[in-house]
Amino acid sequence: MSEPAIKLGGKRKSTFIDKVKEVLPEGGNLNLCLTCGACSSGCPATGLEGMDPRKFLRMAALGMDEEITSTPWVWMCSMCTRCMYVCPMKINIPQLVYYARQTWPREERPKGIVGSCDVALRSDTCSAMGATEEDFQFVVEDVLEEYQESQPEFKNMHADVNRMGAEFFLNQNSREPVTEPDEMVPLWKILDTVGADWTYGTKGWAAENYCMFMADDDAWKHIVQTKIKAVEDLGCKVWLNTE
Amino acid sequence: MEPKNVMIIGGGIAGMTAAWELAEAGLNVDLVEKSGFLGGHAIQYTCKATSECLQCGACSVEKMLKDVVGNNKINVHLSTEIESIEKNNGYSIKLNKTAAFIDAQKCTNCGICYDKLKENNVILQGYSKNNMPLYAVNACKIDENKIALKDVCPEGAISVSDKASSEDLTADAVVVATGFTPFDPNRKSVYGYDKFPNVISGLDLERIKRQNGFLARPSDGAPAQKIAFIQCVGSRDENLGNLWCSQVCCPYALRTAESLKHKNPDLDITVFYMDIQNTGKSFPAFYETCKNDIRFIRSIPVDIFPIENGNLNMRLFDEAQGTPIMEPFDLVVLSIGIMPNSENEKLSAQMDIALDEDGFFKNSDDLNKTSTSNDGMFIAGTAQGPKNIAASMAHAGQAASGVLKYLGVTK
């Protein structure tokens, strides 16, 4: 409470929030806020960088565009959309955060997210860690074999790669095949137990999409289209993205 | 000239007030109440005085109930519902009385029926000693308890028949005072009302205080020490389709908190709010006093987790602190709001008067909130929209005055 009072500028400018309202259905309800703070109570990023979802939305509503488009807090949002879920007025705060990210010059956006997006764009695997088609297939087959042998109750378990016509096309976050291969197995066991008809693909296999988190629409679209093509090329009915 | 007859539907504070006003003006009144008791929701509320009266209005319900019961121009029909209502020259009404009920003429209020049949809620006790009779047959329990009901009363005051009995009435005017339905806190699932015993509603709090004389925790009966009130539960919520402010929850939460604190200054009370409905003549001054005794946090919490001993951990965000913290409470009170009566659609069709977009009865004239599209029918109390006790009584008085004008008793 000891912070100095926020001073508002004189003339009202065309504000960032107005532009966002124009592109969202129902204006994202961005002008319906009752300031109840349910968003901030529930947000995992509340308090980071002295910011929280309610404060962010209120500052946007007050036309404090400079603050809104420069706070690094927008990069700490995980896009979980919980703020919108608990909001009594269904206000689309995540989209406001998303468009605030877009105002950042590419070179100033967080290096980790930019780098991960760039790596994913380099190949059809969409892997942000740069794991290749061959490496992925090798790791899956190797881990499967190991479990089939060491756990006889799963000796008939499948973890196919590029099987045409399977019901489900399953994505896999790169982190597991690259650093924690055993972590892939629990989901395989569940799918095996329920008798799901599923496959991985060597193309478009990586579940993550850092280009979305980077708020780069074109790159995000490219990644999604690459994955859709992979699903369609294998003739699968359902695309399971576990992210 | 023969005195006119007025039927009033609903025996809560609004219906009782309208009945009493009209009876005092010399009219004959039939007061029809679906449950076995007069007094509605408001008779359950406890006095919220500290060292001074906080003007909650609870005692005026008690007084009005006494006046109505003692007024021989008011004919009270308990355990009775409207079967049909037709407008011709005035109104012809068919009433339905439950298959079993206690005859007020024979009942001595001895309480034998209640002692023997309270176990499964077959016989209910009224909240006020002024209820006459003090006991009633629970309509939901009649079918499987007919034999027990027949035998239990030494005075033969419990009437038991095969089916509901009907009665015909005529009235020159009708007042609709069918009240509200409290918000069902289970619809806000984040608060775990159905899962955690020590998460209670504002209405539960009133019942607990009335039964125990203090605020006992449902889980173990121990006096609650660290209490959270969460405001606006069910009100001002687009997700639920309830955009209105219920108007009563801020006052009842704050008065209750002050009154609890007056009895036990060691209590630790926090009120989570979005903005305090600080209206009325004395409320701003009262709110200032509250700030000395109560911690106010302007963020509605959304996470409650059970911990040991029935306590509840809450993630709360106090803007003044800057970061969210987890804090334990031993009782959480959800300040639930006023919803349209769940039977409003049925009643609206029966009486041929419209509902507004929120589901309350619609007043046909913006300048007269008791008016309906049906000339001889008037709305009173929370049937029209959220109101506190005093406002319900004033509204009912206005409805009574509308009736008197309509019938040509006054100009």
Interface residues (C-beta under 8 A of the other chain):
Chain A: M1 N29 L32 L34 T35 C36 G37 A38 S40 S41 G42 T46 G47 G50 D52 R54 K55 V86 C87 P88 M89 K90
Chain B: V190 C232 R236 D237 E238 N239 L240 M274 D275 R298 S299 I300 P301 V302 D303 R315 L316 F317 E319 A320 G322 T323 P324
